[in-house]
């Protein structure tokens, strides 16, 4: 049975500001990934590579659910390595002057045979760095 990776962290910024950082490609490339073909529309597929120009890992996602300023859900896959997919859900919960950002990555066991680069430990560390450092620093400035 799969246990999702859950990373949550309070960020000192309104949900609308965080939503903009999560959903506008001009903002995403400043703190997250450069996703040229990202379009905030259910059913849209997007593609990107890790930063640094090596283009070792082709990431692919499809937008599955949108609730503006509250929830963004998309698939997360590596089509060059596996036909299997996982699901990433971003949830934003306003709390006074802060916003609780909660990321849920489900189906991670689908990548268990792909090597250490796709391990639960690796993904957990990556999501923690993305939310607690990159996103936090970007939206709080």
Phi, psi and omega in degrees: 000138183277134171252118182293155170277127178235123177236126177224147185201139177275131180240138182277071179199151179290153181304323181298322179292318180292319178302316179299318179295328181279337192238354178252119187299331178293331177275319182307318185292346178279339184222344190238259178227156175271102185247087186302322186260020179289131175220125184283082181205130180304134180095346181284134178262140177227155185225146175197167176240162177297156178294157175112347175084002180285333181051043181279323185241107176280114177264142176221138178222162174225131179291124183252328182204141179225124167233102187312134179065009181228314189209135173227123180236132178212158175284163180218118184215164176234083188299340178282345184247330186198150175276349182283153182232161171237177180231135177243128177238126174257125176239137179242125180234107179297138177219095183055242182274355183246173174227131174276117177261123180237124177247131178238119178249108184255150176084016185301335178298341177297340182257006189298335181265007185266357178109174185300328181297344182246020184283159176303317180299316180297313180295318180299314179297318180297313180295322177299316179295319181296315183278310188282342179242290187302304182294312181305308181297321182293311185277342180271352183285000000 
